[in-house]
Amino acid sequence: MQPDVSTTASTAATSERDRKQLAACVRLLHMEGLLTYNGHVSLRVPGSDAFVIHALVDSRSEISPERLLTVTFDGDVLDAPQDARPPSEYPIHAEIYRARDDVGAVAHVHSEHAIAFTLVEGIELRALRCDALDWADGVPIHVDPTRIKTAEQGRALSATLGAGSAALLRAHGAVLAAPSVIELFKICVQFEENARAQLLASRLGQVAPLTDAELTALRESHPPEFRAHYARKIWRYYVSQGRAAGIIPEDWVEDLQ
Ligand SMILES: [Zn+2]
């Protein structure tokens, strides 16, 4: 897995706009505390067996389009800055992309509130909020608490995720998968919001998850086009927050609209 600085056809398929969106997503998830010194986000290179991801040691608060790496599903680095290596848990991303044609972006986060639901017996993370439709069928917990460093571990995690958009990793974190970076950002934020809501509600009394009838009504009132619009609304809100805080450079903003 030696870095090769040559540019390949697969890299050319990732636009500058896509790379800015990925870098912005990482910075904004860091701003929200969902990424810290750990965790990573990637973007599939369309039409190839490769994805773009940030480097193992680069601070999540400073990710830039120029510092991104392109890595194949087998872990070969197609192009990268000279000193950059992919995260050791890159098989998380590789094996989800390999298994799921519908997934265009993947995040592995160590979100504080969601992880709590892997640390107690008999309590499951449930869909509580009206925007929790993405995991209304439940959130599987992957039993391997170690770092996902091999293809075999990645395949097992991908099997746990199945066709869903979120899975928890026991005593570790979560993986989230979506068609695009903007939709991925939305579910990362909402996944943690939902976990926080369940923790707060559980302090008040018996938690009452959304019923099947309520979920059906919500699906009707939140059709896919509304959810896509909502993802863009959330993205714009956070880009504006990041811009005001100096986290998003001004010369990225046009590409983030
Ligand atoms: Zn991890």
Residues whose N, C-alpha, C, O or C-beta is under 5 A from the ligand:
A	BS01	ZN	none
